[in-house]
Amino acid sequence: MGNILDILKVSASGMKAQRIRMEVIATNLANVHTTRTEEGGPYTKKDVVFSSADVSEGDSFDSVLSKKIEGVKVDNIINSTKHFERVYDPGHPDADKEGYVTNPNVNLMEEMSDMISATRSYEANINVINTAKEMFMKTLEIGK
């Protein structure tokens, strides 16, 4: 059985991962209208990939439960494979010969939903830390 420091480490890893996720969401939102990048073409939405301790398929349920909990980490930040939207706007400086502008593959509503989800996950980890702290303080009171 782990101790209170393990709980704090796991929750801290969750908070760090969600903070990075929020930074990526903020970048996506900031570039929702960016039609020209240094690489050429419109901004490409970024997605965060999380990972945790590996569990092999052959592991028994008991062995999975007895493994040390590692928490979560950001494994990678990847470019989204969603398609880009083309909009007819012949007056736009980035319009092609046919008058179409390729817009970033960032969906404002999806980003806002992801932001709410990341915020709730961050808050949940704060609640775990506060609950663990309360449990620890109650344990200390028993020793009095």
C-alpha positions in Angstrom: 0.0 0.0 0.0 1.4 3.4 -1.0 1.8 6.3 1.3 0.5 9.9 1.2 3.5 11.0 -0.9 2.5 8.6 -3.6 -1.0 10.1 -3.7 0.5 13.6 -3.9 3.0 12.6 -6.7 0.2 11.0 -8.8 -2.1 14.1 -8.4 0.8 16.4 -9.1 1.6 14.5 -12.3 -2.1 14.8 -13.3 -2.0 18.6 -12.6 1.2 19.0 -14.7 -0.3 17.0 -17.6 -3.5 19.1 -17.6 -1.5 22.3 -17.4 0.4 21.3 -20.6 -2.9 20.3 -22.2 -4.2 23.8 -21.4 -1.1 25.4 -22.9 -1.8 23.4 -26.1 -5.5 24.4 -26.1 -4.5 28.0 -25.7 -2.1 27.8 -28.6 -4.8 26.2 -30.7 -7.3 29.0 -29.8 -4.7 31.7 -30.4 -4.2 30.3 -34.0 -7.8 29.6 -34.9 -7.6 32.2 -37.7 -3.9 31.7 -38.7 -3.8 31.0 -42.4 -0.1 31.4 -42.9 2.7 29.7 -40.9 6.5 29.6 -41.3 6.1 26.0 -42.6 3.6 27.3 -45.2 -0.1 26.8 -45.2 -2.5 27.2 -42.3 -1.9 26.4 -38.6 -2.3 22.7 -37.8 -4.2 21.9 -34.6 -2.1 20.2 -31.9 -3.3 17.3 -29.7 -1.9 16.0 -26.5 -1.2 12.3 -26.0 -1.1 11.1 -22.4 0.5 7.9 -21.2 0.8 6.0 -17.9 2.6 2.9 -16.5 2.4 0.1 -19.1 0.3 -2.9 -18.3 0.9 -6.0 -20.3 -2.0 -8.0 -21.7 -0.7 -11.2 -20.0 -0.7 -9.6 -16.5 -3.2 -11.0 -14.0 -5.6 -8.7 -12.2 -3.7 -9.2 -8.9 -0.4 -8.3 -10.5 -1.9 -5.2 -12.1 -3.2 -4.1 -8.7 0.1 -4.7 -7.0 2.1 -2.6 -9.4 3.2 0.8 -8.3 1.0 3.6 -9.6 3.0 5.9 -11.8 0.6 8.7 -12.5 0.3 10.3 -15.9 2.6 12.1 -18.3 2.4 13.9 -21.6 3.8 11.3 -24.0 3.7 13.5 -27.1 2.1 16.6 -28.7 1.0 15.7 -32.2 -0.5 17.4 -35.2 -4.2 16.7 -35.7 -5.2 14.7 -38.8 -8.5 16.6 -39.1 -9.2 18.1 -42.5 -8.7 21.8 -43.2 -11.7 23.8 -44.2 -11.6 25.7 -47.5 -13.6 28.9 -47.7 -14.3 31.0 -50.8 -12.8 34.4 -50.0 -11.0 35.8 -53.1 -10.1 39.1 -51.4 -8.1 37.3 -48.7 -4.3 37.7 -49.1 -3.8 33.9 -48.7 -6.5 32.9 -51.3 -5.4 30.5 -54.0 -5.9 31.0 -57.7 -9.5 29.9 -57.4 -10.2 32.3 -54.6 -10.3 29.7 -51.8 -8.5 30.2 -48.4 -7.5 27.1 -46.4 -8.4 27.7 -42.7 -6.8 26.0 -39.7 -8.3 22.7 -38.6 -9.1 24.1 -35.2 -12.8 23.9 -34.1 -13.6 26.6 -31.5 -16.3 24.6 -29.8 -14.1 21.5 -29.5 -11.3 23.6 -28.0 -13.7 25.2 -25.5 -15.0 21.7 -24.5 -11.4 20.4 -24.1 -10.6 23.5 -22.0 -13.5 22.8 -19.7 -12.5 19.1 -19.5 -8.9 20.0 -18.7 -10.0 22.5 -16.0 -12.2 19.9 -14.4 -9.4 17.3 -14.4 -7.0 19.8 -12.9 -9.6 20.7 -10.2 -10.2 17.0 -9.5 -6.5 16.5 -8.8 -6.5 19.5 -6.4 -9.4 17.9 -4.6 -7.5 14.6 -4.3 -4.5 16.5 -2.8 -6.8 18.4 -0.3 -8.6 15.2 0.7 -5.2 13.4 1.2 -4.0 16.3 3.3 -7.2 16.1 5.5 -6.8 12.4 5.9 -3.2 12.9 7.0 -4.2 15.6 9.5 -6.9 13.3 10.9 -4.3 10.5 11.3 -2.0 12.9 13.2 -4.9 13.8 15.5 -5.3 10.1 16.4 -1.7 10.1 17.7 -2.5 12.9 20.2 
